[in-house]
């Protein structure tokens, strides 16, 4: 996971966060070993911004991949920052429940979890089978 943290830290430097000053980076590894990264992109109309995790997922899909094997997120914060609820659902769309997630700070603190632990009871395609 160290390579994912490094990729997330590098892309975090490109974050567009002029309003909050809170830059976040995320990196995804696909099952074939490719790495895709994304950073948060704020907008003066706050709901129109994009989270780092969503950016990494969009880059992955644009690159032709649809499965997340592992994901890492890094921010300059006192403790590792978990993804927002929307990003947790996005991660669950493309990752197995046991996919590893590493949350890290720029000072080196890290916490390991899984997609399922971040989003227990995730809504999935199987919930729509009765249509």
DRENDREN-351785 format. One record per residue: residue number from 1; residue in three letters; x, y, z of N, C-alpha, C in turn. Coordinates in nm, 4 decimals, padded with zeros to 6 digits. Each point is the difference from the previous one (the first is absolute). Layout:
<rs>
R num residu      n.x      n.y      n.z     ca.x     ca.y     ca.z      c.x      c.y      c.z
R NUM    Ala        X        Y        Z        X        Y        Z        X        Y        Z
...
</rs>
This chain:
<rs>
R num residu      n.x      n.y      n.z     ca.x     ca.y     ca.z      c.x      c.y      c.z
R   1    Unk  00.0818 -00.1206  00.0000 -00.0818  00.1206  00.0000  00.0859  00.1267  00.0000
R   2    Unk  00.1293 -00.0137  00.0270  00.0855  00.1182  00.0036  00.0025  00.0728 -00.1345
R   3    Unk -00.0035 -00.0781 -00.1101 -00.0001  00.0639 -00.1315 -00.1284  00.0795 -00.0231
R   4    Unk -00.1114 -00.0473  00.0536 -00.1259  00.0736 -00.0140  00.0015  00.1271  00.0829
R   5    Unk  00.0553 -00.0074  00.1193  00.0122  00.1208  00.0823  00.0881  00.1023 -00.0712
R   6    Unk  00.1101 -00.0456 -00.0598  00.0899  00.0907 -00.0722 -00.0720  00.0646 -00.1184
R   7    Unk -00.0769 -00.0784 -00.0750 -00.0742  00.0548 -00.1144 -00.1059  00.0985  00.0469
R   8    Unk -00.0676 -00.0322  00.1098 -00.1020  00.0898  00.0549  00.0630  00.1290  00.0514
R   9    Unk  00.1151 -00.0108  00.0640  00.0696  00.1188  00.0516  00.0459  00.0893 -00.1146
R  10    Unk  00.0472 -00.0602 -00.1076  00.0471  00.0784 -00.1149 -00.1154  00.0753 -00.0664
R  11    Unk -00.1118 -00.0670 -00.0226 -00.1127  00.0657 -00.0667 -00.0671  00.1014  00.0922
R  12    Unk  00.0095 -00.0208  00.1309 -00.0563  00.0945  00.0966  00.0563  00.1396 -00.0219
R  13    Unk  00.1245  00.0080 -00.0432  00.0638  00.1297 -00.0254 -00.0720  00.0784 -00.1092
R  14    Unk -00.0749 -00.0684 -00.0857 -00.0728  00.0655 -00.1089 -00.1426  00.0379  00.0368
R  15    Unk -00.0419 -00.0297  00.1214 -00.1383  00.0294  00.0416 -00.0319  00.1478 -00.0174
R  16    Unk -00.1223  00.0254 -00.0382 -00.0507  00.1374 -00.0131 -00.0899  00.0225  00.1209
R  17    Unk  00.0577  00.0609  00.1042 -00.0731  00.0186  00.1261  00.0160  00.1433  00.0513
R  18    Unk -00.0358  00.0999 -00.0824  00.0211  00.1385  00.0417 -00.0957  00.0470  00.1095
R  19    Unk -00.1072 -00.0714  00.0239 -00.1006  00.0436  00.0972  00.0231 -00.0631  00.1367
R  20    Unk  00.0218 -00.1299  00.0029  00.0218 -00.0674  00.1275  00.1481 -00.0109  00.0349
R  21    Unk  00.0851 -00.0018 -00.1011  00.1419 -00.0239  00.0235  00.0304 -00.1443  00.0366
R  22    Unk -00.0994 -00.0872 -00.0071  00.0126 -00.1401  00.0410  00.0194 -00.0860 -00.1246
R  23    Unk  00.1264 -00.0309 -00.0288  00.0324 -00.0776 -00.1195  00.0030 -00.1492  00.0336
R  24    Unk -00.0617 -00.0786 -00.0879 -00.0098 -00.1445  00.0192  00.0458 -00.0686 -00.1283
R  25    Unk  00.0683 -00.1116  00.0148  00.0395 -00.0822 -00.1140 -00.0478 -00.1423  00.0209
R  26    Unk -00.0309 -00.0667 -00.1089 -00.0424 -00.1400  00.0051  00.0650 -00.0751 -00.1155
R  27    Unk  00.0288 -00.1264  00.0223  00.0555 -00.0849 -00.1051 -00.0637 -00.1378  00.0087
R  28    Unk -00.0243 -00.0561 -00.1159 -00.0657 -00.1306 -00.0129  00.0921 -00.0938 -00.0763
R  29    Unk  00.0075 -00.1237  00.0479  00.0674 -00.1045 -00.0775 -00.1073 -00.0929 -00.0544
R  30    Unk  00.0110 -00.0344 -00.1264 -00.0928 -00.0940 -00.0620  00.0577 -00.1410  00.0130
R  31    Unk -00.0798 -00.1016 -00.0226  00.0510 -00.1368  00.0120  00.1197 -00.0293 -00.0907
R  32    Unk  00.0120  00.0708 -00.1127  00.1138 -00.0231 -00.0893  00.1223  00.0849  00.0362
R  33    Unk -00.0082  00.0729  00.1137  00.1143  00.0741  00.0506  00.0095  00.1452 -00.0427
R  34    Unk -00.0892  00.0452 -00.0864  00.0045  00.1408 -00.0394 -00.0428  00.0882  00.1170
R  35    Unk  00.0550  00.1204  00.0053 -00.0321  00.0961  00.1058 -00.0602  00.1247 -00.0630
R  36    Unk -00.1115  00.0438  00.0567 -00.0681  00.1220 -00.0436 -00.0128  00.0907  00.1212
R  37    Unk  00.0191  00.1295 -00.0212 -00.0021  00.0935  00.1120 -00.0957  00.1150 -00.0270
R  38    Unk -00.0440  00.0622  00.1090 -00.0879  00.1161 -00.0101  00.0185  00.0898  00.1210
R  39    Unk -00.0330  00.1270 -00.0174  00.0084  00.0965  00.1093 -00.1319  00.0751  00.0081
R  40    Unk -00.0236  00.0626  00.1137 -00.1235  00.0757  00.0126  00.0083  00.1274 -00.0834
R  41    Unk -00.1146  00.0379 -00.0551 -00.0113  00.1189 -00.0838 -00.1200  00.0786  00.0514
R  42    Unk  00.0279  00.1076  00.0728 -00.1077  00.0817  00.0559 -00.0560  00.0958 -00.1046
R  43    Unk -00.1191  00.0468  00.0292 -00.0678  00.0985 -00.0829 -00.0615  00.0999  00.0949
R  44    Unk -00.0076  00.1255 -00.0400 -00.0582  00.1022  00.0870 -00.1431 -00.0382  00.0408
R  45    Unk -00.0707 -00.0716 -00.0855 -00.1304 -00.0567  00.0343  00.0287 -00.1388  00.0574
R  46    Unk  00.0204 -00.0070  00.1330  00.0523 -00.1199  00.0655 -00.0578 -00.1336 -00.0467
R  47    Unk -00.1277 -00.0144 -00.0225 -00.0467 -00.1335 -00.0401  00.0528 -00.0452 -00.1359
R  48    Unk  00.0574  00.0905 -00.0744  00.0479 -00.0345 -00.1341  00.1432 -00.0504 -00.0018
R  49    Unk  00.0646 -00.0091  00.1142  00.1365 -00.0506  00.0055  00.0055 -00.1508 -00.0172
R  50    Unk  00.1212 -00.0515 -00.0096  00.0211 -00.1432 -00.0167  00.0998 -00.0485  00.1047
R  51    Unk -00.0320 -00.1091  00.0660  00.0903 -00.0605  00.0975  00.1143 -00.0716 -00.0712
R  52    Unk  00.1104 -00.0167  00.0706  00.1161 -00.0700 -00.0550 -00.0342 -00.1435 -00.0393
R  53    Unk -00.0766 -00.0681  00.0856 -00.0363 -00.1395 -00.0286 -00.0821 -00.0094 -00.1284
R  54    Unk -00.0944  00.0930 -00.0169 -00.0824  00.0008 -00.1213  00.0858  00.0289 -00.1221
R  55    Unk  00.0990  00.0885  00.0148  00.0903  00.0292 -00.1111  00.0831 -00.1202 -00.0395
R  56    Unk  00.0480 -00.0745  00.0980  00.0785 -00.1199 -00.0289 -00.0864 -00.1056 -00.0679
R  57    Unk -00.1228 -00.0144  00.0465 -00.0909 -00.0967 -00.0620 -00.0306  00.0415 -00.1436
R  58    Unk -00.0241  00.1280 -00.0230 -00.0267  00.0478 -00.1357  00.1199 -00.0253 -00.0912
R  59    Unk  00.1217  00.0230  00.0510  00.1205 -00.0258 -00.0793  00.0113 -00.1488 -00.0329
R  60    Unk -00.0342 -00.0856  00.0972  00.0050 -00.1442 -00.0205 -00.0959 -00.0411 -00.1117
R  61    Unk -00.1225  00.0473  00.0083 -00.1000 -00.0351 -00.1011  00.0404  00.0565 -00.1367
R  62    Unk  00.0503  00.1246 -00.0026  00.0458  00.0589 -00.1259  00.1151 -00.0800 -00.0595
R  63    Unk  00.0781 -00.0650  00.0865  00.1113 -00.0839 -00.0446 -00.0420 -00.1398 -00.0418
R  64    Unk -00.1303 -00.0274  00.0068 -00.0513 -00.1286 -00.0458 -00.0103 -00.1074  00.1057
R  65    Unk  00.0217  00.0345  00.1256 -00.0085 -00.0988  00.1082 -00.1301  00.0197  00.0780
R  66    Unk -00.0469 -00.1064  00.0612 -00.1249  00.0080  00.0764  00.0055 -00.0689  00.1353
R  67    Unk  00.1185 -00.0435  00.0436  00.0121 -00.0678  00.1291  00.1112  00.0629  00.0821
R  68    Unk -00.0295  00.0232  00.1269  00.0981  00.0506  00.0954  00.0519 -00.1174  00.0816
R  69    Unk  00.1320 -00.0179  00.0012  00.0608 -00.1032  00.0850  00.0391  00.0582  00.1350
R  70    Unk  00.0419  00.1281  00.0012  00.0397  00.0675  00.1236 -00.0076  00.1502 -00.0225
R  71    Unk -00.0174  00.0740  00.1082 -00.0081  00.1450 -00.0100  00.0693  00.0632  00.1198
R  72    Unk  00.0613  00.1160 -00.0239  00.0649  00.0758  00.1062 -00.0437  00.1459 -00.0096
R  73    Unk -00.0154  00.0632  00.1152 -00.0409  00.1400  00.0082  00.0928  00.0699  00.0988
R  74    Unk  00.0466  00.1209 -00.0363  00.0893  00.0736  00.0886 -00.0427  00.1462  00.0081
R  75    Unk  00.0122  00.0552  00.1204 -00.0317  00.1414  00.0227  00.0888  00.0520  00.1124
R  76    Unk  00.0150  00.1312  00.0050  00.0745  00.0647  00.1074 -00.0986  00.0255  00.1134
R  77    Unk -00.0104 -00.0963  00.0885 -00.0969  00.0064  00.1088  00.0603 -00.0652  00.1240
R  78    Unk -00.0572  00.0266  00.1169  00.0552 -00.0581  00.1225 -00.0159 -00.1518  00.0074
R  79    Unk -00.1004 -00.0537 -00.0677 -00.0245 -00.1445 -00.0023 -00.0414 -00.0376 -00.1413
R  80    Unk  00.0176 -00.1263 -00.0392 -00.0428 -00.0413 -00.1333 -00.1471  00.0350 -00.0241
R  81    Unk -00.0272  00.0529 -00.1191 -00.1341  00.0470 -00.0342 -00.0723 -00.1051 -00.0840
R  82    Unk -00.1151 -00.0463  00.0453 -00.0757 -00.0969 -00.0790 -00.0735  00.0697 -00.1151
R  83    Unk -00.0307 -00.0735 -00.1054 -00.0757  00.0568 -00.1110 -00.1399  00.0424  00.0446
R  84    Unk -00.0568  00.0966 -00.0710 -00.1379  00.0409  00.0267 -00.0946 -00.1141 -00.0368
R  85    Unk -00.1245  00.0113  00.0386 -00.0978 -00.1048 -00.0274 -00.0176 -00.0283 -00.1482
R  86    Unk -00.0044  00.1063 -00.0799 -00.0160 -00.0193 -00.1446  00.1163 -00.0763 -00.0605
R  87    Unk  00.1206  00.0310  00.0435  00.1172 -00.0707 -00.0528  00.0049 -00.1439  00.0489
R  88    Unk -00.0487 -00.0240  00.1196 -00.0069 -00.1382  00.0482 -00.0906 -00.0828 -00.0915
R  89    Unk -00.1127  00.0579 -00.0394 -00.0906 -00.0707 -00.0909  00.0657 -00.0189 -00.1366
R  90    Unk  00.0707  00.1003 -00.0480  00.0702 -00.0120 -00.1284  00.1048 -00.1107  00.0069
R  91    Unk  00.0736 -00.0063  00.1113  00.0992 -00.1049  00.0157 -00.0664 -00.1376 -00.0004
R  92    Unk -00.1138 -00.0114  00.0676 -00.0715 -00.1280  00.0063 -00.0502 -00.0440 -00.1373
R  93    Unk -00.0211  00.0940 -00.0895 -00.0445 -00.0321 -00.1364  00.1069 -00.0786 -00.0758
R  94    Unk  00.1270  00.0295  00.0283  00.1087 -00.0557 -00.0799  00.0940 -00.0935  00.0760
R  95    Unk -00.0200 -00.0171  00.1292  00.0916 -00.0817  00.0809 -00.0745 -00.1110  00.0721
R  96    Unk  00.0690 -00.1090  00.0244 -00.0548 -00.1070  00.0833 -00.0079  00.0510  00.1437
R  97    Unk -00.0911 -00.0537  00.0789 -00.0113  00.0447  00.1392  00.1302 -00.0100  00.0788
R  98    Unk  00.0842 -00.0996 -00.0319  00.1245 -00.0171  00.0748  00.1186  00.0748 -00.0604
R  99    Unk -00.0242  00.0863 -00.0978  00.1092  00.0775 -00.0601  00.0650  00.0880  00.1070
R 100    Unk  00.1318 -00.0021  00.0078  00.0678  00.0785  00.1027 -00.0013  00.1497 -00.0308
R 101    Unk -00.0127  00.0780  00.1068  00.0022  00.1456 -00.0080  00.0981  00.0499  00.1051
R 102    Unk  00.0955  00.0806 -00.0432  00.0925  00.0621  00.0953 -00.0291  00.1495  00.0027
R 103    Unk -00.0240  00.0512  00.1194 -00.0235  00.1420  00.0231  00.1234  00.0534  00.0687
R 104    Unk  00.0558  00.1114 -00.0504  00.1268  00.0483  00.0538  00.0019  00.1511  00.0151
R 105    Unk  00.0917  00.0446  00.0842  00.0262  00.1427  00.0156  00.1346  00.0317 -00.0634
R 106    Unk  00.0224  00.1266 -00.0301  00.1277  00.0398 -00.0580  00.1147 -00.0132  00.1009
R 107    Unk -00.0328 -00.0125  00.1281  00.1044 -00.0176  00.1015  00.0360 -00.1471  00.0228
R 108    Unk -00.0657 -00.0915 -00.0722  00.0370 -00.1406  00.0070 -00.0917 -00.0908  00.0783
R 109    Unk -00.1023  00.0539  00.0644 -00.0948 -00.0867  00.0710 -00.0877 -00.0700 -00.1034
R 110    Unk -00.0344 -00.1255  00.0243 -00.0833 -00.0750 -00.0940 -00.0957 -00.0916  00.0741
R 111    Unk -00.1089 -00.0292 -00.0661 -00.1014 -00.0906  00.0522 -00.0453 -00.0885 -00.1151
R 112    Unk -00.0069 -00.1294  00.0233 -00.0437 -00.0945 -00.1026 -00.1408 -00.0487  00.0303
R 113    Unk -00.0808 -00.0096 -00.1043 -00.1368 -00.0471  00.0122 -00.0389 -00.0687 -00.1307
R 114    Unk -00.1265 -00.0276 -00.0179 -00.0496 -00.0578 -00.1255 -00.1192  00.0820 -00.0476
R 115    Unk -00.0378 -00.0232 -00.1231 -00.1174  00.0676 -00.0552 -00.1233 -00.0354  00.0828
R 116    Unk -00.0162 -00.1266  00.0375 -00.1170 -00.0416  00.0784 -00.0036  00.0653  00.1374
R 117    Unk  00.1170  00.0151  00.0620  00.0023  00.0656  00.1306 -00.0349  00.1479 -00.0108
R 118    Unk  00.0351  00.0613 -00.1126 -00.0341  00.1405 -00.0210 -00.1482  00.0191 -00.0316
R 119    Unk -00.0605 -00.1009 -00.0644 -00.1403  00.0122 -00.0398 -00.0750 -00.1303  00.0262
R 120    Unk -00.0288 -00.0276  00.1275 -00.0769 -00.1219  00.0296 -00.1415  00.0137 -00.0562
R 121    Unk -00.0517 -00.1085 -00.0499 -00.1362  00.0023 -00.0551 -00.0103  00.0785 -00.1287
R 122    Unk  00.1056  00.0009 -00.0800  00.0026  00.0783 -00.1244 -00.1159 -00.0362 -00.0916
R 123    Unk -00.0557  00.0996 -00.0633 -00.1007 -00.0206 -00.1048  00.0723 -00.0532 -00.1226
R 124    Unk -00.0510 -00.1065 -00.0587  00.0652 -00.0609 -00.1165 -00.0992 -00.0363 -00.1079
R 125    Unk  00.0526 -00.0413 -00.1126 -00.0829 -00.0369 -00.1153 -00.1006 -00.1087  00.0349
R 126    Unk  00.0363 -00.0907  00.0899 -00.0911 -00.1075  00.0397 -00.1281  00.0512  00.0623
R 127    Unk  00.0024  00.1207  00.0567 -00.1212  00.0574  00.0580 -00.1018  00.0361 -00.1068
R 128    Unk  00.0396  00.0046 -00.1242 -00.0898  00.0395 -00.1084 -00.0515 -00.1196 -00.0803
R 129    Unk  00.0250 -00.1218  00.0459 -00.0354 -00.1201 -00.0750 -00.1500 -00.0194 -00.0222
R 130    Unk -00.0846  00.0587  00.0798 -00.1447 -00.0231 -00.0111 -00.0647  00.0853 -00.1085
R 131    Unk  00.0736  00.0824 -00.0667 -00.0624  00.0891 -00.0996 -00.0388 -00.0717 -00.1239
</rs>
